[in-house]
Amino acid sequence: MSRVRAGGVPSGWRAGAEASRQEESVHVMKDEGMTVYLAWTSEDLPDLEGPWHEARLVAPGLVAVDSTESLSAVYHAIKWSLEGEASLIVVPVHQTPKSRGMAAGTTRWLRERTARQPPGANIRGLTSSD
């Protein structure tokens, strides 16, 4: 299990350029049994423990996790860590998403764990010739 600390820095990660260097030295192979999930909540994320290998705070209220567990297992682990009736949505990420303004290293982290969109594919997965 992995943790994300409140305050925005995942456990085991140091802020700033040192964190970027640490991340660059780690190469993760795509694991066929591993799924990346994005979870957003309306509350600040507390210390999170759950059925994932790594959890990464990518923006306020938004965390990315990689797990071999089901969507339901990841959703419930996050839900049970929140107080009250916080809004929550968790979705699997099967392709590297387009993003901007996320925490340093987020795009690389996602690319290492998700499939790239095929050249010429549009948002529905159709090629321009379809």
C-alpha angles and dihedrals in degrees: 000000000000132000137215115203122222111251094060107276118108114231112269094025126106122212127248132012092339090063090050091053090047091051093047090057092057119080117190121196118218107257114211091215094049123093127193116221130191116209126188125189133179091228132067109270113251124207100309124209119175151129096299137105095221135005121198126191103220101172137349107305092358122107132175119208134180116213143159088214128095127271088252093054093049093044093051094046090055094040093053091052093057126085124236122336100333116168112250137179126176124187134176116242112215098169131037104270126220111247143161136193095027125139116288112280096020096117092050092047091052094045091053091054106034138055119261117240110259114253112266094018118134128208093283092051093254122130121235089254094059 
